[in-house]
């Protein structure tokens, strides 16, 4: 008689010992924290001791993009471009997208409900979770907002979540489309417990004056119908807010004025926001500013007495530049004279800009980086900035390597007349240095009386950014210099105001 043999599972040893349960807690936590939230929660079925480990996860992520098939987003992009043109095929794709969205919404609601009922809610005080960060991404539907509100209340009120990210996506199926998700503001736990909040896509901004403990706010992809006073209230109502990021945000008006004399905001990032004009009229505590002027045509500084670190990226292809534009800074940016650290970066088409000095002197500027300087520009373009910054100590210029022959830049600085001495510049570094840049080098060493270090890197040089407001120049590998070029450089250095200068060629 044959006896049925029960197969052994991979978790037990020869003597029946549960080896997975025998692993130390620190090792189990290390494994679980490397998994996404859905997988980490499902590890409870592996062994008895693993069931409580996911409760210690510092971050919880619930994203519909983790369960949607890869083809979904590609199909949505095609349909938004009215492709394919075949009516039958288009209708079939629409039905598939609708079915996928319905299944995802149902699974999300069921999964969150089961998660809360399995011991994640505030009633389970003996086995309370200890998460600090919660990230949510979901389809906004008519019957899905309540469960999201429950999850947010439990996370902030019971688990101790301080950092919350909420991204609501609009369904493509017209039957499933609902009004934008309104972030809850009637829970007391949110008012005192939430420190960082990120709202993205299909969300509306709550009354921020009720969030007295909020110090960091990130807004992404706000709709074009958003009234301008919504952004202005962010600066005036959140009295403790210190960090504000506006990313790809739109506005119903073209002119955004920030007038918040009581604001505590120290860091402001404006990335690809479609505001025609931004006026920082009054931000007394602002220290760090990063702004990508993609669709913005003008940035105006008012009273920003604490501003020190500034990073400005100019997307040149979006500008309407007159052929004889000679007032670059007065036309596009009114530079704050208080800044000590400035990064100017250029992207897009390489339209010519006449080099001019800013309207106001940069009396406190110590470090300046001009990055991605278009190859068809004359490298003397930063000369106006050098003249306007009498305290400048470090000047770095990055010219990306280009195979195209420049249409500008071969212009010489004729006769170097009207030399104005600069007594503070100590370091000059140029990456992408070419033969035609010798004239600018000659100018700098001729006017700078305190120059100590010159670094010239050829095509392999690049800029490595340490965050948004710090950088270092990197040479990937030493490029051979011809004896003639090296001799010319050293002669130029020797003929300058300070002949004993440290020279690095790479």
Secondary structure, 3 states (H helix, E strand, C coil): CCCCCCCCCCCECCCCCEHHHHCCHHHHHHHHCCCCHHHHHHHHHCCHHHCCHHHHCCEEEEEHHHCCCHHHHHHHHHHHCCCCCCHHHHHHHHHHHHHHHHHHHHHHHHHHHHHHHHHHCCCCCCCCCCCCEEEEEEEECCCCHHHHHHHHHHHHHHHCCCEEEEEEEECCCCCCCCCCEECCCCCHHHHHHCCEEEEEECEECCCHHHCCCCCEEEEECCCCCCCHHHHHHHHHHCCCCCEEEEECCCCCCCEEEEECCCCCCCEEEEECCCCCEEEEEECCCCCEEEEEECCCCEEEEEECCCCCEEEEEEEHHHCCCCCCCCCHHHHHEECCCCCCEEEEEEECCCCCCCCCCCCCCCCCCCEEEEECCCCCCCHHHHHHHHHHCCCCCEEEEECCCCCCCCCCCCCCCHHHCCCCCECCCCEEEEECCCHHHHHHHHHHHHHECCCCEEEEECCCEEEEECCCCCEEEEECCCCCCCHHHHHHHHHHHHCCCCCCCEEEEC
